[in-house]
Amino acid sequence: MNSPPDLNRIAGLYPWMEAVTFGPWLSWCRAGFLGEMGHCRRALVIGDADGRFTARLLGANPEVEIDAVDTSTAMLRALIRRAGRNAARVRAYCVDARLWQPANPPYDLVVTHFSLDLLTTDEVRALAEKLRGVVSPSALWVVSEFEVSTGLFGRLVAGPVVAGRYLGLQWLADLAFTTLPDYRGALGEAGFALQRRRRWLGGLLSGELWRTAEARNLPPA
């Protein structure tokens, strides 16, 4: 198993890096299904960087309690600061999600925003299989990720952007690999089913709503 990237190095710069490279688009993608989460009470948020989504979820849902998992102490400190007066509803775990043992199941919401691409396909599959056993039958899994299509846009725009992201993470955070995982295949094999999808920036960013396979025919939450 590869060591996780060292995101402590970029924690202070992360908001500026995101603003310069993508403006508001990553935030819009993260919040694409925020309106679907009003009924959720126990959430697992993996790798939310400096916690902008976590703060929005806490503000939008006054009942939800969140387990926040990240390998970066600096990112988790930023997440707690952003949570502000709602920080009492957040439990922070500084641990590699691949090794973490879920602390407060069952979860009715899992959130992974731009964090599955820091894992290999096999690691995503193993994580999904672990989480499949600790979520409620109708749980939601909200994913935001980069996507490289097979068309002209993918070759000329999305591919270079994603390659640049990996190059930056290799240089700044010691990421060990440079390929997007097949997270959709991995989640499907672990017993989750894609329910809805939204795309931004011509398909470069994909926001997705997944549910357990047996709940895929239920109406949207």
Backbone as CSV, one residue per row, in Angstrom:
resi,resn,N_x,N_y,N_z,CA_x,CA_y,CA_z,C_x,C_y,C_z
1,MET,0.846,-1.194,0.000,0.000,0.000,0.000,0.878,1.240,0.000
2,ASN,0.608,2.150,-0.934,1.370,3.383,-1.005,1.051,4.288,0.181
3,SER,2.029,5.118,0.559,1.776,6.106,1.599,0.813,7.162,1.065
4,PRO,-0.064,7.703,1.915,-0.974,8.753,1.447,-0.203,10.023,1.150
5,PRO,-0.724,10.879,0.271,-0.051,12.146,0.007,0.017,13.002,1.257
6,ASP,1.068,13.791,1.376,1.262,14.648,2.542,0.605,16.001,2.280
7,LEU,-0.683,16.101,2.594,-1.425,17.327,2.316,-1.184,18.411,3.352
8,ASN,-0.465,18.096,4.431,-0.096,19.148,5.374,0.725,20.234,4.682
9,ARG,1.474,19.860,3.675,2.349,20.815,2.995,1.566,21.906,2.274
10,ILE,0.364,21.570,1.839,-0.390,22.524,1.016,-1.644,23.047,1.703
11,ALA,-1.844,22.696,2.966,-3.091,23.062,3.632,-3.318,24.566,3.635
12,GLY,-2.282,25.336,3.940,-2.440,26.777,3.989,-2.671,27.413,2.636
13,LEU,-2.170,26.770,1.597,-2.293,27.312,0.243,-3.514,26.795,-0.490
14,TYR,-4.161,25.766,0.055,-5.176,25.062,-0.718,-6.310,25.954,-1.211
15,PRO,-6.892,26.809,-0.382,-7.991,27.647,-0.903,-7.559,28.519,-2.075
16,TRP,-6.346,29.044,-2.007,-5.852,29.903,-3.092,-5.565,29.088,-4.335
17,MET,-4.986,27.894,-4.160,-4.705,27.027,-5.301,-5.999,26.673,-6.028
18,GLU,-7.040,26.342,-5.262,-8.313,25.978,-5.876,-8.936,27.167,-6.592
19,ALA,-8.876,28.345,-5.952,-9.479,29.530,-6.549,-8.789,29.908,-7.852
20,VAL,-7.479,29.792,-7.892,-6.720,30.169,-9.087,-6.956,29.186,-10.222
21,THR,-7.060,27.909,-9.902,-7.155,26.902,-10.958,-8.582,26.660,-11.441
22,PHE,-9.558,26.653,-10.528,-10.922,26.287,-10.910,-11.985,27.298,-10.496
23,GLY,-11.575,28.389,-9.856,-12.562,29.355,-9.429,-13.607,28.708,-8.533
24,PRO,-14.904,28.973,-8.779,-15.949,28.405,-7.915,-16.427,27.020,-8.335
25,TRP,-15.891,26.465,-9.413,-16.487,25.265,-9.997,-16.396,24.049,-9.087
26,LEU,-15.286,23.871,-8.365,-15.198,22.719,-7.469,-16.221,22.825,-6.345
27,SER,-16.405,24.025,-5.820,-17.415,24.214,-4.770,-18.817,23.934,-5.294
28,TRP,-19.110,24.383,-6.514,-20.421,24.113,-7.106,-20.638,22.615,-7.284
29,CYS,-19.583,21.925,-7.700,-19.694,20.479,-7.888,-19.925,19.788,-6.549
30,ARG,-19.188,20.177,-5.519,-19.365,19.559,-4.202,-20.793,19.725,-3.687
31,ALA,-21.369,20.877,-3.964,-22.694,21.188,-3.421,-23.828,20.762,-4.344
32,GLY,-23.521,20.063,-5.403,-24.526,19.733,-6.404,-25.706,18.938,-5.879
33,PHE,-25.481,18.132,-4.847,-26.566,17.321,-4.284,-26.822,17.667,-2.816
34,LEU,-26.418,18.859,-2.405,-26.604,19.254,-1.011,-28.079,19.206,-0.623
35,GLY,-28.944,19.557,-1.547,-30.372,19.555,-1.253,-30.949,18.176,-1.001
36,GLU,-30.213,17.119,-1.360,-30.698,15.748,-1.149,-30.381,15.227,0.247
37,MET,-29.647,16.015,1.046,-29.088,15.488,2.295,-29.822,15.959,3.532
38,GLY,-30.971,16.600,3.363,-31.667,17.162,4.505,-32.155,16.139,5.506
39,HIS,-32.378,14.907,5.069,-32.866,13.872,5.976,-31.744,13.124,6.675
40,CYS,-30.514,13.339,6.289,-29.390,12.557,6.813,-29.068,12.978,8.248
41,ARG,-28.711,12.010,9.060,-28.414,12.275,10.460,-27.000,11.859,10.855
42,ARG,-26.416,10.927,10.149,-25.069,10.468,10.507,-24.253,10.343,9.226
43,ALA,-23.277,11.244,9.063,-22.522,11.326,7.814,-21.060,10.984,8.040
44,LEU,-20.481,10.366,7.024,-19.048,10.101,6.968,-18.485,10.902,5.806
45,VAL,-17.598,11.846,6.113,-17.002,12.710,5.094,-15.509,12.404,5.038
46,ILE,-15.063,11.921,3.888,-13.667,11.494,3.739,-12.938,12.485,2.840
47,GLY,-11.892,13.112,3.378,-11.021,13.949,2.574,-11.663,15.223,2.066
48,ASP,-12.282,16.005,2.954,-12.923,17.256,2.539,-11.954,18.428,2.570
49,ALA,-10.660,18.160,2.553,-9.641,19.213,2.522,-9.894,20.214,3.648
50,ASP,-10.065,21.508,3.311,-10.186,22.521,4.358,-11.617,22.681,4.862
51,GLY,-12.514,21.796,4.475,-13.805,21.692,5.128,-14.907,22.591,4.626
52,ARG,-14.767,23.117,3.411,-15.824,24.008,2.933,-17.151,23.284,2.731
53,PHE,-17.115,22.063,2.231,-18.370,21.328,2.084,-18.941,20.960,3.453
54,THR,-18.102,20.504,4.365,-18.571,20.134,5.694,-19.296,21.296,6.363
55,ALA,-18.739,22.496,6.249,-19.372,23.669,6.837,-20.739,23.928,6.209
56,ARG,-20.835,23.744,4.889,-22.118,23.961,4.220,-23.145,22.919,4.628
57,LEU,-22.723,21.677,4.748,-23.648,20.623,5.166,-24.153,20.877,6.577
58,LEU,-23.272,21.263,7.476,-23.679,21.549,8.852,-24.663,22.715,8.896
59,GLY,-24.427,23.722,8.055,-25.320,24.858,8.038,-26.673,24.540,7.443
60,ALA,-26.696,23.651,6.449,-27.946,23.320,5.765,-28.768,22.280,6.521
61,ASN,-28.111,21.456,7.318,-28.796,20.374,8.028,-28.460,20.473,9.511
62,PRO,-29.362,21.034,10.321,-29.055,21.256,11.738,-29.050,19.995,12.583
63,GLU,-29.402,18.858,12.001,-29.472,17.605,12.762,-28.309,16.664,12.477
64,VAL,-27.599,16.876,11.401,-26.590,15.906,10.997,-25.368,15.977,11.907
65,GLU,-24.795,14.812,12.184,-23.514,14.684,12.866,-22.536,14.035,11.895
66,ILE,-21.289,14.494,11.929,-20.327,14.131,10.892,-19.080,13.514,11.494
67,ASP,-18.652,12.389,10.943,-17.319,11.849,11.165,-16.463,12.289,9.983
68,ALA,-15.445,13.101,10.243,-14.567,13.618,9.198,-13.236,12.890,9.266
69,VAL,-12.855,12.258,8.163,-11.640,11.445,8.109,-10.668,12.060,7.113
70,ASP,-9.438,12.267,7.538,-8.407,12.819,6.660,-7.048,12.428,7.215
71,THR,-6.062,12.315,6.341,-4.711,12.002,6.797,-3.944,13.244,7.226
72,SER,-4.475,14.419,6.975,-3.776,15.676,7.225,-4.307,16.354,8.479
73,THR,-3.445,16.527,9.473,-3.847,17.252,10.676,-4.163,18.703,10.357
74,ALA,-3.415,19.300,9.450,-3.636,20.705,9.101,-4.985,20.889,8.417
75,MET,-5.346,19.969,7.512,-6.643,20.063,6.848,-7.771,19.885,7.852
76,LEU,-7.621,18.954,8.790,-8.670,18.737,9.785,-8.823,19.948,10.703
77,ARG,-7.723,20.593,11.059,-7.827,21.814,11.870,-8.586,22.894,11.105
78,ALA,-8.295,23.026,9.807,-9.008,24.006,8.991,-10.496,23.653,8.907
79,LEU,-10.793,22.358,8.779,-12.189,21.915,8.703,-12.941,22.281,9.982
80,ILE,-12.339,22.046,11.137,-12.988,22.365,12.407,-13.181,23.873,12.541
81,ARG,-12.197,24.650,12.117,-12.347,26.109,12.176,-13.514,26.563,11.310
82,ARG,-13.631,26.011,10.113,-14.728,26.404,9.230,-16.082,25.981,9.779
83,ALA,-16.112,24.894,10.517,-17.376,24.449,11.092,-17.924,25.455,12.097
84,GLY,-17.047,26.241,12.718,-17.462,27.316,13.603,-18.323,26.821,14.751
85,ARG,-19.483,27.435,14.928,-20.358,27.106,16.049,-20.939,25.703,15.932
86,ASN,-20.824,25.086,14.750,-21.326,23.724,14.555,-20.260,22.653,14.776
87,ALA,-19.082,23.066,15.225,-17.970,22.121,15.357,-18.266,20.999,16.337
88,ALA,-19.176,21.221,17.279,-19.507,20.174,18.250,-20.168,18.977,17.591
89,ARG,-20.668,19.160,16.368,-21.304,18.054,15.649,-20.333,17.328,14.724
90,VAL,-19.050,17.627,14.860,-18.025,16.991,14.025,-17.060,16.211,14.905
91,ARG,-16.806,14.968,14.540,-15.756,14.163,15.141,-14.670,13.987,14.089
92,ALA,-13.467,14.451,14.386,-12.375,14.423,13.420,-11.451,13.242,13.709
93,TYR,-11.106,12.523,12.639,-10.215,11.368,12.745,-9.051,11.556,11.779
94,CYS,-7.862,11.746,12.335,-6.672,11.884,11.495,-6.101,10.491,11.249
95,VAL,-6.555,9.901,10.144,-6.187,8.521,9.842,-6.410,8.272,8.357
96,ASP,-5.670,7.357,7.810,-5.850,6.928,6.429,-7.181,6.180,6.317
97,ALA,-8.065,6.626,5.432,-9.379,5.993,5.287,-9.266,4.518,4.932
98,ARG,-8.155,4.141,4.291,-7.970,2.739,3.928,-7.800,1.864,5.166
99,LEU,-7.324,2.447,6.262,-7.052,1.694,7.486,-8.068,1.962,8.581
100,TRP,-8.853,3.006,8.432,-9.775,3.431,9.490,-10.896,2.428,9.689
101,GLN,-11.226,2.202,10.947,-12.372,1.367,11.275,-13.543,2.277,11.647
102,PRO,-14.620,2.260,10.875,-15.746,3.172,11.113,-16.190,3.161,12.564
103,ALA,-16.349,4.372,13.120,-16.534,4.513,14.554,-17.986,4.604,14.987
104,ASN,-18.871,5.127,14.131,-20.240,5.401,14.563,-21.275,4.958,13.531
105,PRO,-21.216,3.707,13.087,-22.215,3.242,12.127,-23.566,3.030,12.804
106,PRO,-24.634,2.923,12.018,-24.622,2.975,10.546,-24.703,4.419,10.039
107,TYR,-24.024,4.680,8.929,-24.049,5.990,8.300,-25.151,6.017,7.246
108,ASP,-25.872,7.126,7.187,-26.850,7.264,6.105,-26.364,8.205,5.008
109,LEU,-25.124,8.657,5.137,-24.509,9.497,4.106,-23.002,9.297,4.119
110,VAL,-22.431,9.051,2.944,-20.980,9.024,2.743,-20.659,10.088,1.703
111,VAL,-19.611,10.871,1.940,-19.223,11.930,1.018,-17.741,11.804,0.715
112,THR,-17.414,11.736,-0.568,-16.011,11.739,-1.003,-15.880,12.744,-2.137
113,HIS,-15.411,13.941,-1.816,-15.226,14.982,-2.811,-13.755,15.058,-3.210
114,PHE,-13.463,14.692,-4.442,-12.115,14.794,-4.994,-11.087,14.120,-4.069
115,SER,-11.458,12.961,-3.576,-10.549,12.194,-2.730,-10.360,10.766,-3.224
116,LEU,-11.319,10.227,-3.977,-11.133,8.879,-4.517,-10.010,8.843,-5.542
117,ASP,-9.725,9.985,-6.194,-8.647,9.993,-7.179,-7.270,9.966,-6.529
118,LEU,-7.219,9.967,-5.200,-5.955,9.788,-4.487,-5.737,8.320,-4.114
119,LEU,-6.634,7.456,-4.602,-6.542,6.014,-4.363,-6.449,5.282,-5.692
120,THR,-5.960,4.057,-5.650,-6.000,3.198,-6.823,-7.378,2.558,-6.926
121,THR,-7.663,1.947,-8.062,-8.945,1.269,-8.234,-9.145,0.188,-7.174
122,ASP,-8.120,-0.602,-6.921,-8.240,-1.659,-5.908,-8.501,-1.070,-4.528
123,GLU,-7.889,0.071,-4.230,-8.090,0.695,-2.926,-9.502,1.270,-2.802
124,VAL,-10.020,1.837,-3.888,-11.406,2.318,-3.867,-12.351,1.144,-3.632
125,ARG,-12.108,0.038,-4.316,-12.968,-1.137,-4.159,-12.935,-1.636,-2.710
126,ALA,-11.756,-1.723,-2.126,-11.644,-2.193,-0.746,-12.339,-1.235,0.224
127,LEU,-12.192,0.059,-0.007,-12.864,1.038,0.845,-14.377,0.916,0.717
128,ALA,-14.863,0.782,-0.514,-16.305,0.672,-0.742,-16.861,-0.593,-0.115
129,GLU,-16.142,-1.681,-0.206,-16.605,-2.929,0.408,-16.680,-2.787,1.922
130,LYS,-15.709,-2.106,2.515,-15.747,-1.876,3.960,-16.942,-1.013,4.340
131,LEU,-17.157,0.061,3.584,-18.240,0.984,3.919,-19.608,0.368,3.643
132,ARG,-19.674,-0.544,2.681,-20.959,-1.188,2.380,-21.523,-1.870,3.611
133,GLY,-20.656,-2.321,4.479,-21.110,-3.013,5.675,-21.478,-2.110,6.833
134,VAL,-21.268,-0.789,6.697,-21.521,0.114,7.829,-22.456,1.259,7.457
135,VAL,-23.171,1.119,6.330,-24.147,2.140,5.941,-25.550,1.566,6.091
136,SER,-26.520,2.464,6.228,-27.913,2.045,6.323,-28.396,1.543,4.968
137,PRO,-29.496,0.789,4.919,-29.959,0.222,3.643,-30.263,1.263,2.565
138,SER,-30.663,2.461,2.965,-30.997,3.491,1.971,-29.979,4.615,1.937
139,ALA,-28.748,4.332,2.357,-27.732,5.376,2.459,-27.393,5.982,1.102
140,LEU,-26.987,7.245,1.139,-26.480,7.945,-0.034,-24.960,7.982,0.023
141,TRP,-24.337,7.883,-1.146,-22.898,8.141,-1.275,-22.759,9.208,-2.355
142,VAL,-22.267,10.365,-1.962,-22.100,11.481,-2.890,-20.630,11.573,-3.271
143,VAL,-20.377,11.550,-4.565,-19.017,11.559,-5.115,-18.845,12.775,-6.006
144,SER,-17.727,13.474,-5.846,-17.299,14.478,-6.821,-15.929,14.067,-7.309
145,GLU,-15.750,14.045,-8.630,-14.462,13.622,-9.176,-14.198,14.284,-10.525
146,PHE,-12.939,14.233,-10.905,-12.534,14.624,-12.242,-12.828,13.476,-13.200
147,GLU,-13.055,13.840,-14.461,-13.361,12.831,-15.463,-12.699,13.221,-16.783
148,VAL,-12.113,12.251,-17.445,-11.499,12.466,-18.762,-12.297,11.678,-19.783
149,SER,-13.015,12.385,-20.629,-13.826,11.713,-21.646,-12.936,11.226,-22.786
150,THR,-13.518,10.412,-23.659,-12.737,9.850,-24.765,-12.726,10.754,-25.991
151,GLY,-13.484,11.831,-25.993,-13.579,12.697,-27.159,-12.490,13.742,-27.218
152,LEU,-12.710,14.718,-28.098,-11.729,15.773,-28.327,-11.495,16.597,-27.068
153,PHE,-12.574,16.912,-26.350,-12.431,17.685,-25.117,-11.564,16.939,-24.110
154,GLY,-11.752,15.638,-24.019,-10.953,14.847,-23.094,-9.484,14.874,-23.442
155,ARG,-9.183,14.750,-24.742,-7.779,14.723,-25.158,-7.105,16.075,-25.015
156,LEU,-7.824,17.149,-25.353,-7.191,18.463,-25.422,-7.308,19.265,-24.129
157,VAL,-8.331,18.997,-23.331,-8.561,19.817,-22.140,-8.513,18.981,-20.863
158,ALA,-9.444,18.032,-20.739,-9.556,17.297,-19.481,-8.296,16.491,-19.171
159,GLY,-7.759,15.809,-20.183,-6.566,15.003,-19.961,-5.403,15.819,-19.428
160,PRO,-5.037,16.925,-20.090,-3.948,17.749,-19.562,-4.233,18.335,-18.179
161,VAL,-5.483,18.723,-17.909,-5.817,19.271,-16.594,-5.599,18.221,-15.510
162,VAL,-6.095,17.013,-15.739,-5.942,15.949,-14.750,-4.469,15.567,-14.597
163,ALA,-3.752,15.505,-15.707,-2.323,15.205,-15.630,-1.594,16.279,-14.827
164,GLY,-1.979,17.539,-15.009,-1.372,18.613,-14.243,-1.677,18.509,-12.760
165,ARG,-2.894,18.093,-12.440,-3.258,17.897,-11.028,-2.383,16.831,-10.400
166,TYR,-2.233,15.708,-11.080,-1.402,14.644,-10.532,0.060,15.072,-10.430
167,LEU,0.551,15.805,-11.426,1.936,16.270,-11.375,2.140,17.177,-10.171
168,GLY,1.172,18.088,-9.926,1.276,18.964,-8.779,1.259,18.205,-7.468
169,LEU,0.397,17.190,-7.362,0.336,16.406,-6.139,1.591,15.557,-5.948
170,GLN,2.175,15.091,-7.045,3.443,14.381,-6.931,4.524,15.296,-6.379
171,TRP,4.580,16.497,-6.890,5.626,17.446,-6.517,5.420,18.006,-5.116
172,LEU,4.181,18.384,-4.795,3.908,19.068,-3.539,3.575,18.131,-2.392
173,ALA,3.019,16.952,-2.717,2.503,16.095,-1.646,2.976,14.650,-1.728
174,ASP,3.900,14.355,-2.625,4.474,13.008,-2.733,3.454,11.937,-3.083
175,LEU,2.471,12.269,-3.918,1.548,11.244,-4.405,2.319,10.246,-5.261
176,ALA,1.975,8.962,-5.116,2.810,7.920,-5.709,2.365,7.468,-7.095
177,PHE,1.199,7.921,-7.602,0.731,7.422,-8.898,0.032,8.551,-9.650
178,THR,-0.295,8.322,-10.922,-0.758,9.412,-11.783,-1.934,9.012,-12.664
179,THR,-2.762,8.086,-12.215,-3.865,7.597,-13.042,-5.175,7.652,-12.268
180,LEU,-6.225,8.171,-12.904,-7.531,8.158,-12.273,-7.997,6.720,-12.066
181,PRO,-8.546,6.419,-10.902,-9.060,5.063,-10.677,-10.399,4.859,-11.386
182,ASP,-10.749,3.626,-11.610,-12.088,3.288,-12.105,-13.004,3.183,-10.881
183,TYR,-13.332,4.319,-10.310,-14.101,4.288,-9.071,-15.535,3.834,-9.310
184,ARG,-16.088,4.108,-10.485,-17.459,3.675,-10.762,-17.540,2.149,-10.776
185,GLY,-16.604,1.520,-11.453,-16.588,0.063,-11.449,-16.388,-0.493,-10.053
186,ALA,-15.515,0.157,-9.275,-15.231,-0.320,-7.927,-16.453,-0.188,-7.022
187,LEU,-17.165,0.939,-7.095,-18.355,1.108,-6.270,-19.448,0.128,-6.689
188,GLY,-19.591,-0.095,-7.991,-20.578,-1.050,-8.464,-20.299,-2.457,-7.974
189,GLU,-19.035,-2.860,-8.004,-18.679,-4.197,-7.549,-18.899,-4.361,-6.049
190,ALA,-18.837,-3.250,-5.306,-19.014,-3.311,-3.853,-20.481,-3.245,-3.431
191,GLY,-21.390,-3.098,-4.396,-22.804,-3.134,-4.053,-23.507,-1.794,-4.033
192,PHE,-22.911,-0.788,-4.697,-23.548,0.513,-4.826,-23.977,0.722,-6.275
193,ALA,-25.015,1.549,-6.465,-25.547,1.810,-7.798,-25.664,3.313,-8.022
194,LEU,-25.232,3.763,-9.187,-25.313,5.181,-9.538,-26.771,5.554,-9.797
195,GLN,-27.252,6.580,-9.108,-28.628,7.021,-9.267,-28.733,8.264,-10.149
196,ARG,-27.872,9.246,-9.899,-27.928,10.468,-10.681,-26.535,11.043,-10.842
197,ARG,-26.392,11.881,-11.891,-25.093,12.481,-12.178,-25.292,13.894,-12.709
198,ARG,-24.411,14.792,-12.308,-24.362,16.131,-12.863,-22.938,16.423,-13.290
199,ARG,-22.794,17.203,-14.359,-21.459,17.509,-14.868,-21.258,19.017,-14.970
200,TRP,-20.005,19.425,-14.779,-19.617,20.818,-14.892,-18.364,20.919,-15.762
201,LEU,-18.130,22.100,-16.297,-16.945,22.384,-17.111,-16.808,21.382,-18.254
202,GLY,-17.893,21.206,-18.999,-17.835,20.345,-20.166,-17.648,18.875,-19.866
203,GLY,-17.871,18.476,-18.613,-17.689,17.078,-18.229,-16.406,16.814,-17.482
204,LEU,-15.567,17.839,-17.298,-14.333,17.655,-16.536,-14.634,17.291,-15.084
205,LEU,-15.689,17.892,-14.528,-16.088,17.614,-13.151,-17.397,16.840,-13.155
206,SER,-17.451,15.787,-12.371,-18.639,14.949,-12.294,-19.087,14.860,-10.842
207,GLY,-20.348,15.239,-10.592,-20.956,15.046,-9.282,-21.966,13.921,-9.375
208,GLU,-21.908,12.968,-8.456,-22.711,11.754,-8.586,-23.382,11.389,-7.270
209,LEU,-24.590,10.873,-7.381,-25.360,10.385,-6.242,-25.517,8.878,-6.380
210,TRP,-24.926,8.144,-5.442,-24.979,6.688,-5.420,-25.822,6.231,-4.240
211,ARG,-26.413,5.041,-4.378,-27.135,4.410,-3.286,-26.777,2.930,-3.279
212,THR,-27.126,2.266,-2.193,-26.920,0.830,-2.159,-27.729,0.184,-3.279
213,ALA,-27.248,-0.896,-3.816,-27.866,-1.503,-4.992,-29.322,-1.872,-4.746
214,GLU,-29.658,-2.353,-3.553,-31.033,-2.760,-3.295,-31.964,-1.559,-3.158
215,ALA,-31.388,-0.352,-2.944,-32.206,0.843,-2.790,-32.289,1.655,-4.090
216,ARG,-31.735,1.158,-5.205,-31.649,1.982,-6.394,-33.004,2.311,-7.004
217,ASN,-34.025,1.514,-6.697,-35.343,1.789,-7.232,-36.214,2.649,-6.309
218,LEU,-35.618,3.027,-5.166,-36.358,3.923,-4.282,-36.416,5.326,-4.902
219,PRO,-37.419,6.127,-4.575,-37.466,7.482,-5.091,-36.324,8.305,-4.524
220,PRO,-35.897,9.368,-5.214,-34.814,10.213,-4.695,-35.143,10.732,-3.312
221,ALA,-34.098,10.846,-2.487,-34.301,11.317,-1.108,-34.708,12.783,-1.112
